[in-house]
Amino acid sequence: MTRAIYRSLICLHPPAFRLRFEDELLWIYDESTDTSGAALVYDAAISLLRQWLMRSGMWKWLLGGIGAVVYLLIGFGSFLFNWPIRSP
């Protein structure tokens, strides 16, 4: 069951990465002493996110969005967080 999940996560990686490392990753999974394979599935999921984020250039959009939010919070922070507090 977990080998099928692991293999599907590998299939979702970018083609260049998959062609280069797929056989090696499956061999590592087969040789693993961990019977559940949960650690390798977790590692494959993190690798999938990292490969698509870094290789596709999406990290630039993500970093730009974070920068914009920080900039807006600095610029409008006093307006957003200093609401008058009314006593009952």
C-alpha positions as CSV (number, residue, x, y, z in Angstrom):
1,M,0.0,0.0,0.0
2,T,2.6,2.5,1.0
3,R,4.8,1.5,-2.0
4,A,2.0,2.5,-4.3
5,I,1.7,5.9,-2.5
6,Y,5.4,6.3,-2.7
7,R,5.5,5.5,-6.4
8,S,2.7,7.9,-7.2
9,L,4.5,10.7,-5.3
10,I,7.6,9.9,-7.4
11,C,5.5,10.0,-10.6
12,L,4.3,13.5,-9.7
13,H,7.8,14.9,-9.6
14,P,9.0,17.0,-12.6
15,P,10.0,14.8,-15.6
16,A,13.7,15.6,-15.5
17,F,14.0,14.7,-11.8
18,R,11.9,11.6,-12.3
19,L,13.9,10.2,-15.2
20,R,17.1,10.7,-13.4
21,F,16.2,9.4,-9.9
22,E,13.0,7.2,-10.1
23,D,14.8,3.9,-10.3
24,E,17.2,4.8,-7.4
25,L,14.3,6.1,-5.2
26,L,12.3,2.9,-5.7
27,W,15.4,0.8,-5.0
28,I,16.0,2.7,-1.8
29,Y,12.4,2.1,-0.8
30,D,12.7,-1.6,-1.5
31,E,15.9,-1.9,0.5
32,S,14.6,0.1,3.5
33,T,14.4,-1.6,6.8
34,D,11.4,0.5,7.9
35,T,8.4,-1.8,7.4
36,S,5.8,1.0,7.2
37,G,7.7,3.2,4.8
38,A,6.1,6.3,6.4
39,A,9.4,8.2,6.6
40,L,10.2,7.7,3.0
41,V,6.6,8.7,1.9
42,Y,7.0,11.9,4.0
43,D,10.4,12.5,2.4
44,A,8.9,12.0,-1.1
45,A,6.1,14.5,-0.3
46,I,8.5,17.1,0.9
47,S,10.7,16.5,-2.2
48,L,7.7,16.8,-4.5
49,L,6.9,20.3,-3.0
50,R,10.5,21.4,-3.1
51,Q,11.1,20.2,-6.7
52,W,8.0,21.9,-8.1
53,L,8.5,25.1,-6.1
54,M,12.2,25.6,-6.8
55,R,12.4,24.3,-10.4
56,S,9.3,26.1,-11.6
57,G,10.2,29.5,-10.3
58,M,7.1,29.6,-8.1
59,W,9.3,30.5,-5.1
60,K,9.7,34.0,-6.7
61,W,5.9,34.5,-6.6
62,L,5.7,33.1,-3.1
63,L,8.5,35.3,-1.8
64,G,7.0,38.3,-3.6
65,G,3.6,37.6,-2.0
66,I,5.1,37.3,1.5
67,G,7.1,40.6,0.9
68,A,3.9,42.3,-0.2
69,V,2.0,41.2,2.9
70,V,4.8,42.3,5.1
71,Y,5.0,45.7,3.3
72,L,1.2,46.1,3.8
73,L,1.4,45.2,7.4
74,I,4.1,47.8,8.0
75,G,2.3,50.4,6.0
76,F,-1.2,49.8,7.4
77,G,-0.4,48.1,10.6
78,S,-1.3,51.0,12.8
79,F,-4.6,51.3,11.0
80,L,-5.4,47.7,11.2
81,F,-4.3,46.9,14.8
82,N,-5.2,50.0,16.7
83,W,-8.9,49.8,16.8
84,P,-10.5,51.7,19.7
85,I,-11.3,49.5,22.6
86,R,-14.6,50.3,24.3
87,S,-15.1,49.6,27.9
88,P,-18.5,48.2,29.0
